[in-house]
Every structure is written in structure tokens, then in C-alpha cells.
Amino acid sequence: MSGYTSDQLVAHATADGQMVPTTQRARITGIQASASASSSIIFKSGGSGGTTIATFVFGTEGIDFYVPGSGILFDEGVYLDLTNTPGVTITFT
């Protein structure tokens, strides 16, 4: 078996908070989120009061997808604001 390297990292959160530090640039390349009725996740760059970069609204089905291309760019870390969402996992570089 040969070895390989990857620059992909993974973070999981169950409450609002900073998933990637504001001192770090990041690109989200995959998102998984469990759900209940009227769920949403908002990703911001620059902390809780920062710029909203992406918003996802979904029902009880949750979400699970890879972001095409180079991913979603965050210049000042990734902050997560979630509603009716028990947990969110992101893959990022």
C-alpha cells in the first residue's frame, strides 16, 4: 500500500461557533448537516459579526454534498451559525 498526502481537514460543530480560526484562510469543499424541520446553516468569514458567505436552508432531509471547483473561499476563518440543526461537519483546505 502506498502512502499519500492530503491538505483536507475536517471540523464538526453542534452549536454556533468558530470552526476555522479568523487568522486562517479556508475553502469549504464538503458539507454534511443533520436536520429537523426548518433547518438552516449560515457560514460567515470574520467571526460572528463577519460577512455572510453562504446560507443553506433545508428540511428534515439534511444535506450532504461536495462543493464543486475550488470550494467556497473564506478569507478570515469559518464561523457557523446554525438553526434547528443538531450537527454540521465541514471538509476544508
PyMOL Python script that loads the backbone (N, CA, C, O; Angstrom):
from pymol import cmd

cmd.read_pdbstr("""\
ATOM      1  N   MET A   1       0.849  -1.177   0.000  1.00  0.00           N
ATOM      2  CA  MET A   1       0.000   0.000   0.000  1.00  0.00           C
ATOM      3  C   MET A   1       0.887   1.230   0.000  1.00  0.00           C
ATOM      4  O   MET A   1       1.792   1.354   0.825  1.00  0.00           O
ATOM      5  N   SER A   2       0.628   2.126  -0.917  1.00  0.00           N
ATOM      6  CA  SER A   2       1.436   3.344  -0.968  1.00  0.00           C
ATOM      7  C   SER A   2       0.783   4.443  -0.146  1.00  0.00           C
ATOM      8  O   SER A   2      -0.435   4.460   0.032  1.00  0.00           O
ATOM      9  N   GLY A   3       1.592   5.347   0.346  1.00  0.00           N
ATOM     10  CA  GLY A   3       1.088   6.463   1.141  1.00  0.00           C
ATOM     11  C   GLY A   3       0.679   7.621   0.247  1.00  0.00           C
ATOM     12  O   GLY A   3       1.066   7.682  -0.921  1.00  0.00           O
ATOM     13  N   TYR A   4      -0.082   8.513   0.784  1.00  0.00           N
ATOM     14  CA  TYR A   4      -0.464   9.715   0.070  1.00  0.00           C
ATOM     15  C   TYR A   4      -0.625  10.837   1.075  1.00  0.00           C
ATOM     16  O   TYR A   4      -0.737  10.590   2.276  1.00  0.00           O
ATOM     17  N   THR A   5      -0.636  12.055   0.596  1.00  0.00           N
ATOM     18  CA  THR A   5      -0.854  13.199   1.468  1.00  0.00           C
ATOM     19  C   THR A   5      -2.072  13.961   0.984  1.00  0.00           C
ATOM     20  O   THR A   5      -2.413  13.919  -0.198  1.00  0.00           O
ATOM     21  N   SER A   6      -2.719  14.650   1.893  1.00  0.00           N
ATOM     22  CA  SER A   6      -3.887  15.444   1.555  1.00  0.00           C
ATOM     23  C   SER A   6      -3.885  16.684   2.422  1.00  0.00           C
ATOM     24  O   SER A   6      -3.484  16.632   3.585  1.00  0.00           O
ATOM     25  N   ASP A   7      -4.325  17.785   1.872  1.00  0.00           N
ATOM     26  CA  ASP A   7      -4.417  19.004   2.661  1.00  0.00           C
ATOM     27  C   ASP A   7      -5.842  19.244   3.159  1.00  0.00           C
ATOM     28  O   ASP A   7      -6.153  20.335   3.638  1.00  0.00           O
ATOM     29  N   GLN A   8      -6.710  18.234   3.051  1.00  0.00           N
ATOM     30  CA  GLN A   8      -8.086  18.342   3.531  1.00  0.00           C
ATOM     31  C   GLN A   8      -8.123  18.191   5.052  1.00  0.00           C
ATOM     32  O   GLN A   8      -7.455  17.319   5.609  1.00  0.00           O
ATOM     33  N   LEU A   9      -8.892  19.030   5.712  1.00  0.00           N
ATOM     34  CA  LEU A   9      -9.126  18.946   7.149  1.00  0.00           C
ATOM     35  C   LEU A   9     -10.627  18.830   7.374  1.00  0.00           C
ATOM     36  O   LEU A   9     -11.419  19.139   6.483  1.00  0.00           O
ATOM     37  N   VAL A  10     -11.019  18.385   8.565  1.00  0.00           N
ATOM     38  CA  VAL A  10     -12.430  18.208   8.897  1.00  0.00           C
ATOM     39  C   VAL A  10     -12.709  18.859  10.244  1.00  0.00           C
ATOM     40  O   VAL A  10     -11.910  18.751  11.175  1.00  0.00           O
ATOM     41  N   ALA A  11     -13.864  19.543  10.340  1.00  0.00           N
ATOM     42  CA  ALA A  11     -14.309  20.131  11.610  1.00  0.00           C
ATOM     43  C   ALA A  11     -15.783  19.807  11.803  1.00  0.00           C
ATOM     44  O   ALA A  11     -16.551  19.757  10.842  1.00  0.00           O
ATOM     45  N   HIS A  12     -16.172  19.587  13.060  1.00  0.00           N
ATOM     46  CA  HIS A  12     -17.565  19.277  13.392  1.00  0.00           C
ATOM     47  C   HIS A  12     -18.026  20.222  14.492  1.00  0.00           C
ATOM     48  O   HIS A  12     -17.259  20.538  15.401  1.00  0.00           O
ATOM     49  N   ALA A  13     -19.271  20.673  14.417  1.00  0.00           N
ATOM     50  CA  ALA A  13     -19.826  21.550  15.442  1.00  0.00           C
ATOM     51  C   ALA A  13     -21.287  21.195  15.698  1.00  0.00           C
ATOM     52  O   ALA A  13     -22.002  20.761  14.796  1.00  0.00           O
ATOM     53  N   THR A  14     -21.717  21.389  16.949  1.00  0.00           N
ATOM     54  CA  THR A  14     -23.110  21.155  17.328  1.00  0.00           C
ATOM     55  C   THR A  14     -23.776  22.430  17.843  1.00  0.00           C
ATOM     56  O   THR A  14     -24.919  22.405  18.301  1.00  0.00           O
ATOM     57  N   ALA A  15     -23.044  23.547  17.762  1.00  0.00           N
ATOM     58  CA  ALA A  15     -23.578  24.840  18.201  1.00  0.00           C
ATOM     59  C   ALA A  15     -22.880  25.941  17.403  1.00  0.00           C
ATOM     60  O   ALA A  15     -21.857  25.702  16.760  1.00  0.00           O
ATOM     61  N   ASP A  16     -23.446  27.149  17.452  1.00  0.00           N
ATOM     62  CA  ASP A  16     -22.813  28.290  16.795  1.00  0.00           C
ATOM     63  C   ASP A  16     -21.379  28.415  17.283  1.00  0.00           C
ATOM     64  O   ASP A  16     -21.100  28.199  18.462  1.00  0.00           O
ATOM     65  N   GLY A  17     -20.468  28.763  16.378  1.00  0.00           N
ATOM     66  CA  GLY A  17     -19.094  28.968  16.803  1.00  0.00           C
ATOM     67  C   GLY A  17     -18.117  29.014  15.656  1.00  0.00           C
ATOM     68  O   GLY A  17     -18.464  28.770  14.500  1.00  0.00           O
ATOM     69  N   GLN A  18     -16.884  29.334  16.005  1.00  0.00           N
ATOM     70  CA  GLN A  18     -15.800  29.441  15.046  1.00  0.00           C
ATOM     71  C   GLN A  18     -15.282  28.046  14.707  1.00  0.00           C
ATOM     72  O   GLN A  18     -14.758  27.354  15.580  1.00  0.00           O
ATOM     73  N   MET A  19     -15.422  27.633  13.464  1.00  0.00           N
ATOM     74  CA  MET A  19     -14.966  26.299  13.044  1.00  0.00           C
ATOM     75  C   MET A  19     -13.518  26.326  12.560  1.00  0.00           C
ATOM     76  O   MET A  19     -12.773  25.368  12.765  1.00  0.00           O
ATOM     77  N   VAL A  20     -13.122  27.425  11.917  1.00  0.00           N
ATOM     78  CA  VAL A  20     -11.744  27.643  11.475  1.00  0.00           C
ATOM     79  C   VAL A  20     -11.362  29.029  11.989  1.00  0.00           C
ATOM     80  O   VAL A  20     -12.124  29.976  11.794  1.00  0.00           O
ATOM     81  N   PRO A  21     -10.198  29.178  12.643  1.00  0.00           N
ATOM     82  CA  PRO A  21      -9.817  30.465  13.239  1.00  0.00           C
ATOM     83  C   PRO A  21      -9.837  31.627  12.240  1.00  0.00           C
ATOM     84  O   PRO A  21      -9.563  31.440  11.055  1.00  0.00           O
ATOM     85  N   THR A  22     -10.163  32.817  12.728  1.00  0.00           N
ATOM     86  CA  THR A  22     -10.229  34.003  11.863  1.00  0.00           C
ATOM     87  C   THR A  22      -8.871  34.374  11.288  1.00  0.00           C
ATOM     88  O   THR A  22      -8.802  35.133  10.321  1.00  0.00           O
ATOM     89  N   THR A  23      -7.809  33.864  11.853  1.00  0.00           N
ATOM     90  CA  THR A  23      -6.461  34.136  11.338  1.00  0.00           C
ATOM     91  C   THR A  23      -6.094  33.218  10.181  1.00  0.00           C
ATOM     92  O   THR A  23      -4.999  33.324   9.628  1.00  0.00           O
ATOM     93  N   GLN A  24      -6.998  32.320   9.811  1.00  0.00           N
ATOM     94  CA  GLN A  24      -6.715  31.316   8.780  1.00  0.00           C
ATOM     95  C   GLN A  24      -7.656  31.459   7.590  1.00  0.00           C
ATOM     96  O   GLN A  24      -8.865  31.612   7.761  1.00  0.00           O
ATOM     97  N   ARG A  25      -7.108  31.411   6.414  1.00  0.00           N
ATOM     98  CA  ARG A  25      -7.895  31.371   5.181  1.00  0.00           C
ATOM     99  C   ARG A  25      -8.351  29.927   4.963  1.00  0.00           C
ATOM    100  O   ARG A  25      -7.599  28.997   5.256  1.00  0.00           O
ATOM    101  N   ALA A  26      -9.567  29.726   4.454  1.00  0.00           N
ATOM    102  CA  ALA A  26     -10.070  28.366   4.262  1.00  0.00           C
ATOM    103  C   ALA A  26     -11.001  28.308   3.061  1.00  0.00           C
ATOM    104  O   ALA A  26     -11.605  29.304   2.664  1.00  0.00           O
ATOM    105  N   ARG A  27     -11.097  27.099   2.490  1.00  0.00           N
ATOM    106  CA  ARG A  27     -12.066  26.821   1.426  1.00  0.00           C
ATOM    107  C   ARG A  27     -12.862  25.591   1.838  1.00  0.00           C
ATOM    108  O   ARG A  27     -12.301  24.505   1.985  1.00  0.00           O
ATOM    109  N   ILE A  28     -14.180  25.760   2.026  1.00  0.00           N
ATOM    110  CA  ILE A  28     -15.032  24.609   2.332  1.00  0.00           C
ATOM    111  C   ILE A  28     -15.211  23.807   1.054  1.00  0.00           C
ATOM    112  O   ILE A  28     -15.589  24.345   0.014  1.00  0.00           O
ATOM    113  N   THR A  29     -14.931  22.499   1.149  1.00  0.00           N
ATOM    114  CA  THR A  29     -15.039  21.623  -0.012  1.00  0.00           C
ATOM    115  C   THR A  29     -16.124  20.564   0.152  1.00  0.00           C
ATOM    116  O   THR A  29     -16.468  19.879  -0.812  1.00  0.00           O
ATOM    117  N   GLY A  30     -16.667  20.422   1.359  1.00  0.00           N
ATOM    118  CA  GLY A  30     -17.746  19.473   1.595  1.00  0.00           C
ATOM    119  C   GLY A  30     -18.526  19.850   2.839  1.00  0.00           C
ATOM    120  O   GLY A  30     -17.963  20.394   3.789  1.00  0.00           O
ATOM    121  N   ILE A  31     -19.826  19.561   2.841  1.00  0.00           N
ATOM    122  CA  ILE A  31     -20.701  19.903   3.970  1.00  0.00           C
ATOM    123  C   ILE A  31     -21.652  18.743   4.234  1.00  0.00           C
ATOM    124  O   ILE A  31     -22.258  18.200   3.311  1.00  0.00           O
ATOM    125  N   GLN A  32     -21.775  18.370   5.502  1.00  0.00           N
ATOM    126  CA  GLN A  32     -22.792  17.420   5.954  1.00  0.00           C
ATOM    127  C   GLN A  32     -23.505  18.066   7.126  1.00  0.00           C
ATOM    128  O   GLN A  32     -22.860  18.635   8.007  1.00  0.00           O
ATOM    129  N   ALA A  33     -24.822  17.984   7.148  1.00  0.00           N
ATOM    130  CA  ALA A  33     -25.587  18.534   8.263  1.00  0.00           C
ATOM    131  C   ALA A  33     -26.826  17.679   8.497  1.00  0.00           C
ATOM    132  O   ALA A  33     -27.568  17.371   7.564  1.00  0.00           O
ATOM    133  N   SER A  34     -27.038  17.305   9.745  1.00  0.00           N
ATOM    134  CA  SER A  34     -28.280  16.630  10.107  1.00  0.00           C
ATOM    135  C   SER A  34     -29.325  17.715  10.340  1.00  0.00           C
ATOM    136  O   SER A  34     -28.987  18.892  10.464  1.00  0.00           O
ATOM    137  N   ALA A  35     -30.593  17.318  10.400  1.00  0.00           N
ATOM    138  CA  ALA A  35     -31.626  18.354  10.413  1.00  0.00           C
ATOM    139  C   ALA A  35     -32.867  17.944  11.170  1.00  0.00           C
ATOM    140  O   ALA A  35     -33.093  16.773  11.474  1.00  0.00           O
ATOM    141  N   SER A  36     -33.660  18.952  11.459  1.00  0.00           N
ATOM    142  CA  SER A  36     -35.038  18.791  11.891  1.00  0.00           C
ATOM    143  C   SER A  36     -35.828  19.768  11.018  1.00  0.00           C
ATOM    144  O   SER A  36     -35.262  20.322  10.076  1.00  0.00           O
ATOM    145  N   ALA A  37     -37.074  19.991  11.288  1.00  0.00           N
ATOM    146  CA  ALA A  37     -37.874  20.879  10.443  1.00  0.00           C
ATOM    147  C   ALA A  37     -37.294  22.292  10.432  1.00  0.00           C
ATOM    148  O   ALA A  37     -36.815  22.779  11.456  1.00  0.00           O
ATOM    149  N   SER A  38     -37.337  22.937   9.290  1.00  0.00           N
ATOM    150  CA  SER A  38     -36.904  24.326   9.110  1.00  0.00           C
ATOM    151  C   SER A  38     -35.475  24.571   9.593  1.00  0.00           C
ATOM    152  O   SER A  38     -35.227  25.475  10.390  1.00  0.00           O
ATOM    153  N   SER A  39     -34.552  23.767   9.110  1.00  0.00           N
ATOM    154  CA  SER A  39     -33.144  23.899   9.493  1.00  0.00           C
ATOM    155  C   SER A  39     -32.436  24.897   8.583  1.00  0.00           C
ATOM    156  O   SER A  39     -32.826  25.107   7.435  1.00  0.00           O
ATOM    157  N   SER A  40     -31.378  25.508   9.131  1.00  0.00           N
ATOM    158  CA  SER A  40     -30.525  26.366   8.309  1.00  0.00           C
ATOM    159  C   SER A  40     -29.127  26.419   8.898  1.00  0.00           C
ATOM    160  O   SER A  40     -28.929  26.279  10.105  1.00  0.00           O
ATOM    161  N   ILE A  41     -28.160  26.625   8.006  1.00  0.00           N
ATOM    162  CA  ILE A  41     -26.797  26.894   8.432  1.00  0.00           C
ATOM    163  C   ILE A  41     -26.294  28.095   7.650  1.00  0.00           C
ATOM    164  O   ILE A  41     -26.528  28.220   6.448  1.00  0.00           O
ATOM    165  N   ILE A  42     -25.604  28.966   8.350  1.00  0.00           N
ATOM    166  CA  ILE A  42     -25.019  30.161   7.744  1.00  0.00           C
ATOM    167  C   ILE A  42     -23.530  30.120   8.033  1.00  0.00           C
ATOM    168  O   ILE A  42     -23.122  29.940   9.180  1.00  0.00           O
ATOM    169  N   PHE A  43     -22.719  30.285   6.999  1.00  0.00           N
ATOM    170  CA  PHE A  43     -21.274  30.343   7.153  1.00  0.00           C
ATOM    171  C   PHE A  43     -20.826  31.782   6.939  1.00  0.00           C
ATOM    172  O   PHE A  43     -21.210  32.423   5.961  1.00  0.00           O
ATOM    173  N   LYS A  44     -20.006  32.286   7.866  1.00  0.00           N
ATOM    174  CA  LYS A  44     -19.508  33.659   7.793  1.00  0.00           C
ATOM    175  C   LYS A  44     -17.986  33.668   7.819  1.00  0.00           C
ATOM    176  O   LYS A  44     -17.358  32.765   8.372  1.00  0.00           O
ATOM    177  N   SER A  45     -17.407  34.690   7.220  1.00  0.00           N
ATOM    178  CA  SER A  45     -15.977  34.937   7.279  1.00  0.00           C
ATOM    179  C   SER A  45     -15.767  36.154   8.171  1.00  0.00           C
ATOM    180  O   SER A  45     -16.414  37.183   7.979  1.00  0.00           O
ATOM    181  N   GLY A  46     -14.856  36.042   9.154  1.00  0.00           N
ATOM    182  CA  GLY A  46     -14.590  37.178  10.034  1.00  0.00           C
ATOM    183  C   GLY A  46     -15.288  37.103  11.371  1.00  0.00           C
ATOM    184  O   GLY A  46     -15.424  38.126  12.042  1.00  0.00           O
ATOM    185  N   GLY A  47     -15.735  35.931  11.783  1.00  0.00           N
ATOM    186  CA  GLY A  47     -16.361  35.761  13.095  1.00  0.00           C
ATOM    187  C   GLY A  47     -17.863  35.948  13.068  1.00  0.00           C
ATOM    188  O   GLY A  47     -18.469  36.049  12.002  1.00  0.00           O
ATOM    189  N   SER A  48     -18.463  35.994  14.258  1.00  0.00           N
ATOM    190  CA  SER A  48     -19.929  36.043  14.373  1.00  0.00           C
ATOM    191  C   SER A  48     -20.539  37.292  13.745  1.00  0.00           C
ATOM    192  O   SER A  48     -21.672  37.246  13.265  1.00  0.00           O
ATOM    193  N   GLY A  49     -19.817  38.395  13.739  1.00  0.00           N
ATOM    194  CA  GLY A  49     -20.318  39.625  13.136  1.00  0.00           C
ATOM    195  C   GLY A  49     -19.772  39.856  11.742  1.00  0.00           C
ATOM    196  O   GLY A  49     -19.914  40.946  11.187  1.00  0.00           O
ATOM    197  N   GLY A  50     -19.148  38.834  11.171  1.00  0.00           N
ATOM    198  CA  GLY A  50     -18.489  38.961   9.873  1.00  0.00           C
ATOM    199  C   GLY A  50     -19.444  38.915   8.693  1.00  0.00           C
ATOM    200  O   GLY A  50     -20.659  39.048   8.842  1.00  0.00           O
ATOM    201  N   THR A  51     -18.874  38.727   7.541  1.00  0.00           N
ATOM    202  CA  THR A  51     -19.605  38.713   6.276  1.00  0.00           C
ATOM    203  C   THR A  51     -20.205  37.337   6.020  1.00  0.00           C
ATOM    204  O   THR A  51     -19.507  36.325   6.087  1.00  0.00           O
ATOM    205  N   THR A  52     -21.494  37.304   5.727  1.00  0.00           N
ATOM    206  CA  THR A  52     -22.143  36.042   5.364  1.00  0.00           C
ATOM    207  C   THR A  52     -21.674  35.641   3.975  1.00  0.00           C
ATOM    208  O   THR A  52     -21.799  36.404   3.017  1.00  0.00           O
ATOM    209  N   ILE A  53     -21.133  34.432   3.882  1.00  0.00           N
ATOM    210  CA  ILE A  53     -20.619  33.920   2.614  1.00  0.00           C
ATOM    211  C   ILE A  53     -21.602  32.930   1.985  1.00  0.00           C
ATOM    212  O   ILE A  53     -21.806  32.946   0.771  1.00  0.00           O
ATOM    213  N   ALA A  54     -22.212  32.066   2.808  1.00  0.00           N
ATOM    214  CA  ALA A  54     -23.128  31.057   2.269  1.00  0.00           C
ATOM    215  C   ALA A  54     -24.225  30.748   3.279  1.00  0.00           C
ATOM    216  O   ALA A  54     -23.972  30.663   4.481  1.00  0.00           O
ATOM    217  N   THR A  55     -25.442  30.581   2.779  1.00  0.00           N
ATOM    218  CA  THR A  55     -26.596  30.212   3.597  1.00  0.00           C
ATOM    219  C   THR A  55     -27.282  29.010   2.959  1.00  0.00           C
ATOM    220  O   THR A  55     -27.530  28.992   1.753  1.00  0.00           O
ATOM    221  N   PHE A  56     -27.585  28.007   3.780  1.00  0.00           N
ATOM    222  CA  PHE A  56     -28.281  26.808   3.308  1.00  0.00           C
ATOM    223  C   PHE A  56     -29.524  26.607   4.166  1.00  0.00           C
ATOM    224  O   PHE A  56     -29.434  26.598   5.394  1.00  0.00           O
ATOM    225  N   VAL A  57     -30.679  26.447   3.535  1.00  0.00           N
ATOM    226  CA  VAL A  57     -31.948  26.212   4.210  1.00  0.00           C
ATOM    227  C   VAL A  57     -32.465  24.861   3.730  1.00  0.00           C
ATOM    228  O   VAL A  57     -32.501  24.599   2.528  1.00  0.00           O
ATOM    229  N   PHE A  58     -32.864  24.002   4.668  1.00  0.00           N
ATOM    230  CA  PHE A  58     -33.281  22.659   4.301  1.00  0.00           C
ATOM    231  C   PHE A  58     -34.237  22.102   5.338  1.00  0.00           C
ATOM    232  O   PHE A  58     -34.375  22.656   6.429  1.00  0.00           O
ATOM    233  N   GLY A  59     -34.883  21.026   5.001  1.00  0.00           N
ATOM    234  CA  GLY A  59     -35.843  20.384   5.900  1.00  0.00           C
ATOM    235  C   GLY A  59     -35.228  19.192   6.597  1.00  0.00           C
ATOM    236  O   GLY A  59     -34.017  19.148   6.818  1.00  0.00           O
ATOM    237  N   THR A  60     -36.042  18.243   6.939  1.00  0.00           N
ATOM    238  CA  THR A  60     -35.615  17.092   7.730  1.00  0.00           C
ATOM    239  C   THR A  60     -34.643  16.170   6.990  1.00  0.00           C
ATOM    240  O   THR A  60     -34.054  15.279   7.601  1.00  0.00           O
ATOM    241  N   GLU A  61     -34.471  16.373   5.683  1.00  0.00           N
ATOM    242  CA  GLU A  61     -33.570  15.509   4.920  1.00  0.00           C
ATOM    243  C   GLU A  61     -32.091  15.777   5.188  1.00  0.00           C
ATOM    244  O   GLU A  61     -31.252  14.926   4.894  1.00  0.00           O
ATOM    245  N   GLY A  62     -31.757  16.942   5.740  1.00  0.00           N
ATOM    246  CA  GLY A  62     -30.356  17.288   5.955  1.00  0.00           C
ATOM    247  C   GLY A  62     -29.670  17.582   4.631  1.00  0.00           C
ATOM    248  O   GLY A  62     -30.313  17.634   3.583  1.00  0.00           O
ATOM    249  N   ILE A  63     -28.364  17.772   4.690  1.00  0.00           N
ATOM    250  CA  ILE A  63     -27.597  17.977   3.462  1.00  0.00           C
ATOM    251  C   ILE A  63     -26.300  17.185   3.548  1.00  0.00           C
ATOM    252  O   ILE A  63     -25.778  16.931   4.634  1.00  0.00           O
ATOM    253  N   ASP A  64     -25.796  16.805   2.390  1.00  0.00           N
ATOM    254  CA  ASP A  64     -24.549  16.051   2.299  1.00  0.00           C
ATOM    255  C   ASP A  64     -24.036  16.224   0.883  1.00  0.00           C
ATOM    256  O   ASP A  64     -24.539  15.582  -0.039  1.00  0.00           O
ATOM    257  N   PHE A  65     -23.037  17.086   0.692  1.00  0.00           N
ATOM    258  CA  PHE A  65     -22.536  17.294  -0.663  1.00  0.00           C
ATOM    259  C   PHE A  65     -21.113  17.819  -0.668  1.00  0.00           C
ATOM    260  O   PHE A  65     -20.628  18.379   0.315  1.00  0.00           O
ATOM    261  N   TYR A  66     -20.460  17.623  -1.801  1.00  0.00           N
ATOM    262  CA  TYR A  66     -19.146  18.190  -2.050  1.00  0.00           C
ATOM    263  C   TYR A  66     -19.339  19.465  -2.841  1.00  0.00           C
ATOM    264  O   TYR A  66     -20.197  19.531  -3.721  1.00  0.00           O
ATOM    265  N   VAL A  67     -18.552  20.471  -2.535  1.00  0.00           N
ATOM    266  CA  VAL A  67     -18.632  21.743  -3.241  1.00  0.00           C
ATOM    267  C   VAL A  67     -17.758  21.636  -4.490  1.00  0.00           C
ATOM    268  O   VAL A  67     -16.583  21.283  -4.383  1.00  0.00           O
ATOM    269  N   PRO A  68     -18.298  21.929  -5.659  1.00  0.00           N
ATOM    270  CA  PRO A  68     -17.517  21.785  -6.892  1.00  0.00           C
ATOM    271  C   PRO A  68     -16.399  22.831  -7.003  1.00  0.00           C
ATOM    272  O   PRO A  68     -16.370  23.821  -6.273  1.00  0.00           O
ATOM    273  N   GLY A  69     -15.497  22.578  -7.927  1.00  0.00           N
ATOM    274  CA  GLY A  69     -14.405  23.524  -8.188  1.00  0.00           C
ATOM    275  C   GLY A  69     -13.447  23.593  -7.015  1.00  0.00           C
ATOM    276  O   GLY A  69     -13.072  22.570  -6.442  1.00  0.00           O
ATOM    277  N   SER A  70     -13.061  24.794  -6.669  1.00  0.00           N
ATOM    278  CA  SER A  70     -12.091  25.006  -5.584  1.00  0.00           C
ATOM    279  C   SER A  70     -12.749  25.185  -4.226  1.00  0.00           C
ATOM    280  O   SER A  70     -12.055  25.474  -3.250  1.00  0.00           O
ATOM    281  N   GLY A  71     -14.060  25.024  -4.130  1.00  0.00           N
ATOM    282  CA  GLY A  71     -14.754  25.197  -2.853  1.00  0.00           C
ATOM    283  C   GLY A  71     -15.219  26.626  -2.633  1.00  0.00           C
ATOM    284  O   GLY A  71     -15.159  27.460  -3.536  1.00  0.00           O
ATOM    285  N   ILE A  72     -15.687  26.896  -1.409  1.00  0.00           N
ATOM    286  CA  ILE A  72     -16.182  28.222  -1.038  1.00  0.00           C
ATOM    287  C   ILE A  72     -15.100  28.898  -0.208  1.00  0.00           C
ATOM    288  O   ILE A  72     -14.699  28.373   0.831  1.00  0.00           O
ATOM    289  N   LEU A  73     -14.623  30.058  -0.653  1.00  0.00           N
ATOM    290  CA  LEU A  73     -13.500  30.745  -0.023  1.00  0.00           C
ATOM    291  C   LEU A  73     -13.932  31.610   1.164  1.00  0.00           C
ATOM    292  O   LEU A  73     -14.910  32.355   1.088  1.00  0.00           O
ATOM    293  N   PHE A  74     -13.181  31.492   2.257  1.00  0.00           N
ATOM    294  CA  PHE A  74     -13.350  32.311   3.457  1.00  0.00           C
ATOM    295  C   PHE A  74     -11.990  32.916   3.782  1.00  0.00           C
ATOM    296  O   PHE A  74     -11.060  32.190   4.135  1.00  0.00           O
ATOM    297  N   ASP A  75     -11.861  34.235   3.667  1.00  0.00           N
ATOM    298  CA  ASP A  75     -10.574  34.895   3.916  1.00  0.00           C
ATOM    299  C   ASP A  75     -10.212  34.972   5.395  1.00  0.00           C
ATOM    300  O   ASP A  75      -9.033  34.988   5.747  1.00  0.00           O
ATOM    301  N   GLU A  76     -11.228  35.021   6.266  1.00  0.00           N
ATOM    302  CA  GLU A  76     -10.972  35.173   7.703  1.00  0.00           C
ATOM    303  C   GLU A  76     -11.675  34.079   8.501  1.00  0.00           C
ATOM    304  O   GLU A  76     -12.564  34.362   9.305  1.00  0.00           O
ATOM    305  N   GLY A  77     -11.276  32.841   8.278  1.00  0.00           N
ATOM    306  CA  GLY A  77     -11.846  31.726   9.017  1.00  0.00           C
ATOM    307  C   GLY A  77     -13.274  31.430   8.633  1.00  0.00           C
ATOM    308  O   GLY A  77     -13.856  32.082   7.766  1.00  0.00           O
ATOM    309  N   VAL A  78     -13.836  30.418   9.307  1.00  0.00           N
ATOM    310  CA  VAL A  78     -15.221  29.998   9.049  1.00  0.00           C
ATOM    311  C   VAL A  78     -15.981  30.013  10.367  1.00  0.00           C
ATOM    312  O   VAL A  78     -15.641  29.287  11.301  1.00  0.00           O
ATOM    313  N   TYR A  79     -17.012  30.847  10.433  1.00  0.00           N
ATOM    314  CA  TYR A  79     -17.905  30.897  11.594  1.00  0.00           C
ATOM    315  C   TYR A  79     -19.223  30.243  11.197  1.00  0.00           C
ATOM    316  O   TYR A  79     -19.736  30.492  10.106  1.00  0.00           O
ATOM    317  N   LEU A  80     -19.770  29.412  12.072  1.00  0.00           N
ATOM    318  CA  LEU A  80     -21.021  28.705  11.806  1.00  0.00           C
ATOM    319  C   LEU A  80     -22.139  29.261  12.681  1.00  0.00           C
ATOM    320  O   LEU A  80     -21.996  29.387  13.897  1.00  0.00           O
ATOM    321  N   ASP A  81     -23.258  29.591  12.032  1.00  0.00           N
ATOM    322  CA  ASP A  81     -24.491  29.983  12.735  1.00  0.00           C
ATOM    323  C   ASP A  81     -25.548  28.977  12.298  1.00  0.00           C
ATOM    324  O   ASP A  81     -25.926  28.942  11.126  1.00  0.00           O
ATOM    325  N   LEU A  82     -26.030  28.157  13.235  1.00  0.00           N
ATOM    326  CA  LEU A  82     -26.998  27.131  12.851  1.00  0.00           C
ATOM    327  C   LEU A  82     -28.320  27.295  13.574  1.00  0.00           C
ATOM    328  O   LEU A  82     -28.382  27.817  14.687  1.00  0.00           O
ATOM    329  N   THR A  83     -29.388  26.833  12.913  1.00  0.00           N
ATOM    330  CA  THR A  83     -30.742  26.873  13.451  1.00  0.00           C
ATOM    331  C   THR A  83     -31.395  25.514  13.225  1.00  0.00           C
ATOM    332  O   THR A  83     -31.419  25.010  12.102  1.00  0.00           O
ATOM    333  N   ASN A  84     -31.926  24.921  14.297  1.00  0.00           N
ATOM    334  CA  ASN A  84     -32.600  23.613  14.216  1.00  0.00           C
ATOM    335  C   ASN A  84     -31.745  22.564  13.514  1.00  0.00           C
ATOM    336  O   ASN A  84     -32.257  21.718  12.780  1.00  0.00           O
ATOM    337  N   THR A  85     -30.452  22.631  13.745  1.00  0.00           N
ATOM    338  CA  THR A  85     -29.515  21.710  13.119  1.00  0.00           C
ATOM    339  C   THR A  85     -28.665  21.065  14.211  1.00  0.00           C
ATOM    340  O   THR A  85     -27.854  21.749  14.835  1.00  0.00           O
ATOM    341  N   PRO A  86     -28.831  19.760  14.457  1.00  0.00           N
ATOM    342  CA  PRO A  86     -28.108  19.106  15.541  1.00  0.00           C
ATOM    343  C   PRO A  86     -26.602  19.035  15.367  1.00  0.00           C
ATOM    344  O   PRO A  86     -25.869  18.970  16.354  1.00  0.00           O
ATOM    345  N   GLY A  87     -26.130  19.047  14.124  1.00  0.00           N
ATOM    346  CA  GLY A  87     -24.689  18.964  13.907  1.00  0.00           C
ATOM    347  C   GLY A  87     -24.308  19.254  12.483  1.00  0.00           C
ATOM    348  O   GLY A  87     -25.059  18.966  11.551  1.00  0.00           O
ATOM    349  N   VAL A  88     -23.104  19.841  12.314  1.00  0.00           N
ATOM    350  CA  VAL A  88     -22.580  20.175  10.996  1.00  0.00           C
ATOM    351  C   VAL A  88     -21.119  19.722  10.928  1.00  0.00           C
ATOM    352  O   VAL A  88     -20.344  19.963  11.853  1.00  0.00           O
ATOM    353  N   THR A  89     -20.754  19.069   9.830  1.00  0.00           N
ATOM    354  CA  THR A  89     -19.375  18.696   9.576  1.00  0.00           C
ATOM    355  C   THR A  89     -18.944  19.314   8.264  1.00  0.00           C
ATOM    356  O   THR A  89     -19.640  19.197   7.255  1.00  0.00           O
ATOM    357  N   ILE A  90     -17.780  19.981   8.276  1.00  0.00           N
ATOM    358  CA  ILE A  90     -17.237  20.526   7.038  1.00  0.00           C
ATOM    359  C   ILE A  90     -15.889  19.891   6.733  1.00  0.00           C
ATOM    360  O   ILE A  90     -15.132  19.533   7.635  1.00  0.00           O
ATOM    361  N   THR A  91     -15.611  19.762   5.458  1.00  0.00           N
ATOM    362  CA  THR A  91     -14.279  19.419   4.974  1.00  0.00           C
ATOM    363  C   THR A  91     -13.735  20.685   4.347  1.00  0.00           C
ATOM    364  O   THR A  91     -14.441  21.356   3.594  1.00  0.00           O
ATOM    365  N   PHE A  92     -12.473  21.025   4.651  1.00  0.00           N
ATOM    366  CA  PHE A  92     -11.920  22.272   4.143  1.00  0.00           C
ATOM    367  C   PHE A  92     -10.422  22.156   3.908  1.00  0.00           C
ATOM    368  O   PHE A  92      -9.755  21.258   4.421  1.00  0.00           O
ATOM    369  N   THR A  93      -9.919  23.088   3.120  1.00  0.00           N
ATOM    370  CA  THR A  93      -8.473  23.191   2.913  1.00  0.00           C
ATOM    371  C   THR A  93      -8.005  24.523   3.426  1.00  0.00           C
ATOM    372  O   THR A  93      -6.814  24.828   3.353  1.00  0.00           O
TER     373      THR A  93
END
""", "prot")
cmd.dss("prot")
cmd.show_as("cartoon", "prot")
cmd.util.cbc("prot")
cmd.orient("prot")
